[in-house]
Amino acid sequence: VLVVRQDLKMGTGKIASQCA
């Protein structure tokens, strides 16, 4: 979740897509 928070600022689409 720590990495997801940083990606959220740049682009949640990248991590969100992999996490989803």
N, C-alpha and C positions, 0 to 999 in steps of 0.2 A: 504493500500500500504506500510505502514511502516513495518508491519510484513513480508510482501512479500520480502522486501529488505533484511531483516536478513536471511530469509529462502534461498534466492538466493545464499547467501555465503555458506550455509551448503548444501542446496539441493532444487532447485526450484521445482523439481518434486512433492514434498509434497504439498506445497501451490498452485502451478500452477495447479495441478490436481484438487484441491478443488475449486479454483477460476474459472477455465475454465468451 
